[in-house]
C-alpha cells in the first residue's frame, strides 16, 4: 500500500487537518492516510497538550466516517520522546511491502534541517508539503528543489485551500468562551464541550 502519514499533537484535531489529509489522499493517489497522534513530541511541553486518551478519542471521532482515514497509536504507545525518524524506521521494519508519504505543511520544508536525522527521514519516505493558495508557488518550489538536491529526496507539493484554522486558536477560543463551530468536526466540538477541554490556559 501507499500510506500517508499525518502526524501531530492534534491538540485538538480540526478541519484543517482533515482537509490536508483529504487533498493528499486525492492528489497523491494514496491507499490510506494514517492519523498518528504524537505521544511525547520533542518540541512540546507536557503542560501544553491534553492527555493522550483525550486526543486519541477526538481523532477517532473526527475520522470515523471516512474509511480511508485510519488511526495509528504507534507514537502514543512508544515510551519516551517520539521522533519522526524512529517512527519511520519502525514502519519500514514492520511494513516492508508498503511505501510511506509524510504529509506536512510547507513550512516544514524550511525546518527539516532542525529535525533529528533529516537525511535518514528523507530516505525512508516521500515528503509531501502542502502549499496554501496565498503562498507564492515559486518560493515553495525553490525550497522543495533545495531539499531534493541536498538530500536526494522525493519531495512533492500538494495544493490545499487557504483555511486559517489552528489548534492554538481553537484553544484560545474555548478559553475565552468563543464559538468553535465549523472549525472542528461536530463530534469533536461536542467532545470538547462535554469534557470542558482547555478551560484553563495552556502555554502555547
C-alpha positions as CSV (number, residue, x, y, z in Angstrom):
1,X,0.0,0.0,0.0
2,X,0.9,3.6,-0.4
3,X,0.4,5.1,3.0
4,X,0.1,8.7,4.0
5,X,1.3,9.7,7.5
6,X,-0.4,12.6,9.2
7,X,1.4,13.2,12.4
8,X,0.9,15.8,15.1
9,X,-0.3,16.5,18.6
10,X,-3.9,17.1,17.3
11,X,-4.4,19.4,20.2
12,X,-7.2,19.4,19.2
13,X,-7.7,17.9,15.7
14,X,-9.6,20.4,13.4
15,X,-10.9,20.7,9.9
16,X,-7.6,22.0,8.6
17,X,-6.0,18.6,9.4
18,X,-8.8,16.7,7.6
19,X,-8.7,19.0,4.6
20,X,-4.9,18.5,4.3
21,X,-5.3,14.7,4.6
22,X,-8.1,14.6,2.0
23,X,-6.1,16.6,-0.5
24,X,-3.0,14.5,0.0
25,X,-5.1,11.3,-0.4
26,X,-6.6,12.5,-3.7
27,X,-3.6,14.2,-5.3
28,X,-1.1,11.6,-4.4
29,X,-3.3,8.5,-5.1
30,X,-2.8,7.2,-1.6
31,X,-4.4,4.0,-0.4
32,X,-4.9,5.2,3.1
33,X,-3.9,8.0,5.5
34,X,-2.8,7.1,9.0
35,X,-3.5,9.7,11.6
36,X,-0.7,9.3,14.1
37,X,-1.1,11.4,17.3
38,X,2.2,12.2,19.0
39,X,2.9,10.8,22.4
40,X,5.7,13.0,23.7
41,X,6.9,15.2,20.9
42,X,10.4,16.8,21.3
43,X,9.2,20.4,20.7
44,X,6.2,20.5,23.1
45,X,5.9,20.6,26.9
46,X,3.5,18.2,28.5
47,X,1.6,21.1,30.0
48,X,0.6,22.3,26.5
49,X,-1.3,19.2,25.4
50,X,-4.4,17.2,26.5
51,X,-3.8,13.7,27.8
52,X,-3.3,11.1,25.2
53,X,-6.6,9.4,25.7
54,X,-8.5,12.6,25.0
55,X,-6.6,13.5,21.8
56,X,-7.0,9.9,20.5
57,X,-10.7,9.9,21.3
58,X,-11.2,13.1,19.3
59,X,-9.2,11.8,16.3
60,X,-11.3,8.7,16.3
61,X,-14.5,10.7,16.2
62,X,-13.1,13.1,13.5
63,X,-12.2,10.3,11.1
64,X,-14.9,7.8,11.9
65,X,-17.0,8.5,8.7
66,X,-14.0,8.3,6.3
67,X,-12.9,4.7,5.6
68,X,-9.5,5.7,4.1
69,X,-8.6,7.6,7.2
70,X,-7.3,5.3,10.0
71,X,-5.9,5.9,13.5
72,X,-2.4,4.7,14.4
73,X,-1.3,4.5,18.0
74,X,2.3,3.9,17.2
75,X,3.7,7.1,18.7
76,X,1.2,7.2,21.6
77,X,2.3,3.7,22.7
78,X,6.0,4.3,22.4
79,X,7.9,5.2,25.6
80,X,9.9,8.4,25.8
81,X,10.2,11.2,23.3
82,X,8.8,10.4,19.8
83,X,11.0,11.3,16.8
84,X,9.8,11.0,13.2
85,X,12.9,9.1,12.2
86,X,12.3,6.4,14.8
87,X,8.7,6.1,13.7
88,X,9.7,5.7,10.0
89,X,12.4,3.1,11.0
90,X,9.7,1.1,12.8
91,X,7.3,1.3,9.8
92,X,9.9,0.1,7.3
93,X,10.9,-2.8,9.5
94,X,7.3,-3.9,10.2
95,X,5.6,-3.0,6.9
96,X,8.3,-3.8,4.3
97,X,5.8,-4.1,1.5
98,X,4.3,-0.6,2.0
99,X,5.6,2.8,0.9
100,X,5.2,5.9,3.1
101,X,4.4,9.6,2.4
102,X,5.0,12.0,5.2
103,X,2.4,14.8,5.0
104,X,3.2,18.2,6.4
105,X,2.8,21.9,5.9
106,X,5.0,23.8,3.5
107,X,6.8,25.5,6.4
108,X,8.3,22.1,7.3
109,X,10.4,22.3,4.2
110,X,12.3,25.2,5.9
111,X,12.6,23.4,9.2
112,X,13.8,20.0,8.1
113,X,17.4,20.7,9.0
114,X,16.5,21.1,12.6
115,X,14.8,17.6,12.8
116,X,16.6,14.6,14.1
117,X,18.4,12.8,11.2
118,X,16.7,14.6,8.3
119,X,18.7,12.7,5.7
120,X,17.6,9.4,7.1
121,X,13.9,10.6,7.3
122,X,14.0,11.5,3.6
123,X,15.4,8.1,2.6
124,X,12.6,6.3,4.5
125,X,9.7,8.2,3.0
126,X,8.5,10.6,0.4
127,X,7.8,14.1,1.7
128,X,4.5,15.8,0.7
129,X,4.4,19.5,1.6
130,X,1.1,21.4,1.4
131,X,1.1,24.7,-0.5
132,X,-1.6,27.2,0.5
133,X,-3.3,29.4,-2.0
134,X,-1.6,32.6,-0.6
135,X,1.9,31.3,-0.8
136,X,4.0,32.2,-3.8
137,X,4.4,28.9,-5.7
138,X,7.9,29.7,-7.0
139,X,9.2,30.3,-3.5
140,X,8.0,26.9,-2.2
141,X,9.1,25.1,-5.3
142,X,12.6,26.6,-4.9
143,X,12.7,25.4,-1.3
144,X,11.4,21.9,-2.3
145,X,14.1,21.7,-5.0
146,X,16.8,22.7,-2.5
147,X,15.7,19.9,-0.2
148,X,15.6,17.4,-3.1
149,X,19.1,18.4,-4.1
150,X,20.6,18.4,-0.6
151,X,19.1,15.1,0.5
152,X,18.4,13.3,-2.8
153,X,14.8,13.4,-1.6
154,X,11.4,12.7,-3.1
155,X,9.6,15.9,-2.3
156,X,6.2,16.7,-3.8
157,X,3.9,19.7,-3.4
158,X,0.2,19.4,-2.9
159,X,-2.4,22.2,-3.1
160,X,-4.8,22.9,-0.4
161,X,-7.3,25.8,0.0
162,X,-6.4,28.7,2.2
163,X,-8.1,27.9,5.6
164,X,-6.8,29.8,8.6
165,X,-7.5,27.3,11.4
166,X,-5.1,26.3,14.1
167,X,-5.2,24.2,17.2
168,X,-3.8,27.1,19.3
169,X,-6.6,29.4,18.0
170,X,-9.3,26.8,18.9
171,X,-7.8,26.5,22.4
172,X,-7.8,30.3,22.8
173,X,-11.5,30.5,21.7
174,X,-12.5,27.8,24.1
175,X,-10.7,29.6,26.9
176,X,-12.5,32.8,26.1
177,X,-15.9,31.3,25.6
178,X,-15.9,32.0,21.8
179,X,-17.6,29.7,19.2
180,X,-15.6,27.0,17.5
181,X,-18.5,25.9,15.3
182,X,-17.4,24.9,11.8
183,X,-13.7,24.9,12.9
184,X,-13.8,21.3,14.1
185,X,-16.0,18.3,13.2
186,X,-19.3,18.4,15.1
187,X,-18.4,15.3,17.0
188,X,-15.1,16.9,18.2
189,X,-16.9,20.1,19.1
190,X,-19.3,18.1,21.3
191,X,-16.5,16.2,22.9
192,X,-14.6,19.4,23.7
193,X,-17.6,20.9,25.5
194,X,-18.6,17.6,27.2
195,X,-15.1,17.3,28.7
196,X,-14.6,21.0,29.4
197,X,-11.4,20.9,27.5
198,X,-9.0,23.9,27.7
199,X,-10.9,25.6,30.4
200,X,-7.6,26.5,31.9
201,X,-5.0,28.5,30.0
202,X,-2.4,26.3,28.3
203,X,1.1,27.5,27.3
204,X,1.3,27.9,23.5
